[in-house]
Amino acid sequence: MSTNSVASRPLRKEERELIRFLLLGVLTEASLEDTLSVSLVTDMQDSGMGSIRFVHPKAQPFGRALMEAQYVDSDGVLVSIAVTQQETAISSMSIFGR
């Protein structure tokens, strides 16, 4: 499914920093910087958790998780974060509470 019909935007500074931190050691720093500096994303409907989908020129099949992490937020809710890849491109960063 292509996200080109949805308004896209560049990554916010805090999103770039979080993705860079999460993918440290998973992707090379140079390839990550090349990708993040030109990436466009759309906000996902996730009740305000902050999930984003990377915009690609063509629809891509589901790929693989590059990383997954969990933490407990200040309200005591377990939060999961996953960054996924399709083909050679980052496809999404999903954040959700359990």
VMD Tcl script that draws the C-alpha trace (Angstrom):
set ca {
  {0.00 0.00 0.00}
  {1.48 3.34 -1.00}
  {1.31 6.28 1.37}
  {1.85 8.90 -1.34}
  {-1.76 10.16 -1.10}
  {-1.27 11.09 2.57}
  {0.48 14.35 3.51}
  {4.13 13.62 4.13}
  {6.74 15.55 6.07}
  {10.46 15.36 6.88}
  {11.53 13.55 10.03}
  {11.49 15.69 13.18}
  {14.81 16.13 14.96}
  {13.73 13.95 17.89}
  {12.54 11.18 15.52}
  {15.89 11.20 13.69}
  {17.76 11.04 17.01}
  {15.61 8.16 18.31}
  {15.95 6.13 15.10}
  {19.69 6.82 14.96}
  {20.05 5.59 18.58}
  {17.85 2.52 18.04}
  {19.69 1.45 14.89}
  {23.22 2.06 16.15}
  {25.13 -1.08 15.20}
  {22.30 -2.39 12.99}
  {22.99 -0.14 9.98}
  {26.18 1.73 9.15}
  {26.19 5.32 10.36}
  {26.81 6.65 6.83}
  {23.91 4.75 5.23}
  {21.63 5.69 8.12}
  {22.48 9.39 7.82}
  {21.97 9.27 4.04}
  {18.54 7.70 4.56}
  {17.34 9.85 7.45}
  {18.43 13.16 5.93}
  {16.14 12.75 2.89}
  {13.34 10.64 4.38}
  {9.71 11.69 4.24}
  {7.21 10.16 6.65}
  {3.51 10.13 7.44}
  {2.02 9.94 10.91}
  {0.26 6.65 11.65}
  {-3.10 6.52 13.41}
  {-1.95 5.18 16.78}
  {-3.79 7.25 19.41}
  {-0.95 9.76 19.60}
  {1.88 7.34 20.44}
  {4.14 8.75 17.69}
  {4.35 5.93 15.13}
  {5.48 6.95 11.65}
  {5.57 5.29 8.22}
  {8.34 6.10 5.75}
  {7.09 7.20 2.33}
  {8.45 5.22 -0.63}
  {7.78 5.83 -4.34}
  {6.24 2.37 -4.75}
  {4.43 -0.06 -2.49}
  {6.77 -2.59 -0.90}
  {6.05 -5.99 0.65}
  {6.39 -6.47 4.41}
  {10.00 -6.80 5.39}
  {11.69 -7.55 8.69}
  {12.16 -5.94 12.08}
  {15.53 -4.18 12.32}
  {15.14 -3.75 16.06}
  {12.59 -4.04 18.84}
  {12.72 -2.51 22.32}
  {10.47 -2.06 25.34}
  {10.40 0.33 28.26}
  {8.00 1.35 31.02}
  {6.83 4.95 30.67}
  {6.21 7.44 33.48}
  {2.60 6.18 33.83}
  {3.78 2.60 34.36}
  {2.64 1.48 30.88}
  {4.83 -0.98 28.96}
  {5.73 0.67 25.64}
  {7.08 -1.26 22.64}
  {9.07 0.25 19.77}
  {9.86 -1.52 16.50}
  {11.74 -0.23 13.46}
  {11.05 -2.25 10.31}
  {12.75 -2.52 6.94}
  {11.36 -3.35 3.50}
  {13.85 -4.37 0.86}
  {16.73 -1.95 1.60}
  {14.70 0.93 3.08}
  {13.44 1.72 6.57}
  {9.66 1.37 6.38}
  {8.27 2.33 9.80}
  {8.85 3.07 13.45}
  {5.92 1.78 15.48}
  {5.37 2.83 19.08}
  {2.54 1.33 21.09}
  {1.53 0.86 24.72}
  {0.32 -2.42 26.12}
}
mol new
graphics top color blue
foreach p $ca { graphics top sphere $p radius 0.5 }
foreach p [lrange $ca 0 end-1] q [lrange $ca 1 end] { graphics top cylinder $p $q radius 0.2 }
display resetview
